[in-house]
Amino acid sequence: MPGVVELNDGRARLVLAPEKGAAIARYDALAIGGEPVPLLKPGDGIGTSGCQLLVPWSNRISGGGFEFDARFHAVAPNVPGEAFPIHGDGFQKPWRLARQTDTEAELVLDEGAIGPYRYAASVTYALQDGALEARVTVENRAGMRLPYGLGFHPWFPRGEKTLLKAKAKRVWLEDERHLPVGVVPVGERPAWDFARPIPLPRGWVNNAFDGWDGRASIAQLDDGIKITLSASPKLDVYILYSPSPDAGFFCFEPVSHPVDAHHGEGLTVLGDGQTMSATMRLDWAVVRAG
C-alpha cells in the first residue's frame, strides 16, 4: 500500500495511512510464532478496517446542525448514504508525517474544517513491547467557543470464539435513524451486559454505553490472543457496533460523548486556541482457549 508508515518493535507491527485520515491500516502481533496475528481487522484503514480517528466529534449530529451560544451552526452530511454528518472530517483528510522513529510516529492535520469547526489536530502512535498507545489532540481555531469531542474507531476481527468484557452502567437505545431514543440500565439488556466476558450478541447492536470504567478486554480464543483496551478518563463512553456474526468484525469505539451529543450533553467546550486530548492503549497477551 503506497504512502504508508510502518512501525515495528519486534513484538508488533503497526502500519499507518497518513493520506487516509492518519488511520491505522494494520496492527499485528509478531511474537507468537508462525504468521503475524491481526489484532485489528487488516485493510487500508478506510471505513471497514483498522482504526479511524474521530475528530472534532464522534458519531452523528441530527437536525442539520446545532445551536450553541445562541447561534445555529449548520453541518452538512459528509458521507455518501448517511443522512447526518458523522465522525467529523479528520478521518477524511490527509495528515502529514511530522516525526518518525522505528517505534513511534506523530501525524498532524493542520487545517480541519467542517461546519463551523476550524481546528488543528495531531496524533502520536507508539509501540512498546508490542503494546500500542495512541494519543490524539485537537486545538480549536474557529475564532469562537465550540463544543468538541474525540474518539477512536477500531475494527476488531470477530470469530466464533470472540469474547468481550466491558463493564458499563447504562446503554442508549437507538431508532431507525441511529439516533438515541432513551437510555436504560445495562441490566435490562442481559445480552448487552459485558460485565463479564461473554460472546457478542447475534443480532444487530449499534449502541452507546456510558458509566464505563475505561477498560475492556477482547478474547480472540481462536487465535489464542487476549487484547486489553484502556482509555483515558476523557473517553468515558463506548460505542459497540456489531451487525451480525457473519460480518467477521465488530467495532468497539472509546469516545468522549454519546451519539448526537450536540443536542444533549457530553461535549467539551473549547475556547479559541484551547485544546483537548485523549488516549487509547491496546495491550495483548497469549492465552489458552479454555
C-alpha positions, 0 to 999 in steps of 0.5 A: 500500500503506497504512502504508508508508515510502518512501525515495528518493535519486534513484538508488533507491527503497526502500519499507518495511512497518513493520506487516509485520515492518519488511520491505522491500516494494520496492527499485528502481533509478531511474537507468537510464532508462525504468521503475524496475528491481526489484532485489528481487522487488516485493510487500508484503514478506510471505513471497514478496517483498522482504526479511524480517528474521530475528530472534532466529534464522534458519531452523528449530529441530527437536525442539520446542525446545532445551536450553541451560544445562541447561534445555529451552526449548520453541518452538512452530511459528509458521507455518501448514504448517511443522512447526518454528518458523522465522525467529523472530517479528520478521518477524511483528510490527509495528515502529514508525517511530522516525526518518525522513529522505528517505534513511534510516529506523530501525524498532524492535520493542520487545517480541519474544517467542517461546519463551523469547526476550524481546528488543528489536530495531531496524533502520536502512535507508539509501540512498546513491547508490542503494546500500542498507545495512541494519543490524539489532540485537537486545538480549536481555531474557529475564532469562537467557543465550540463544543468538541469531542474525540474518539477512536474507531477500531475494527476488531476481527470477530470469530466464533470464539470472540469474547468481550468484557466491558463493564458499563452502567447504562446503554442508549437505545437507538431508532431507525435513524441511529439516533438515541431514543432513551437510555436504560440500565445495562441490566435490562439488556442481559445480552448487552451486559459485558460485565463479564466476558461473554460472546457478542450478541447475534443480532444487530447492536449499534449502541452507546454505553456510558458509566464505563470504567475505561477498560475492556478486554477482547478474547480472540480464543481462536487465535489464542490472543487476549487484547486489553483496551484502556482509555483515558478518563476523557473517553468515558463512553463506548460505542459497540457496533456489531451487525451480525456474526457473519460480518467477521468484525465488530467495532468497539469505539472509546469516545468522549460523548454519546451519539448526537451529543450536540443536542444533549450533553457530553461535549467539551467546550473549547475556547479559541486556541484551547485544546483537548486530548485523549488516549487509547492503549491496546495491550495483548497477551497469549492465552489458552482457549479454555 
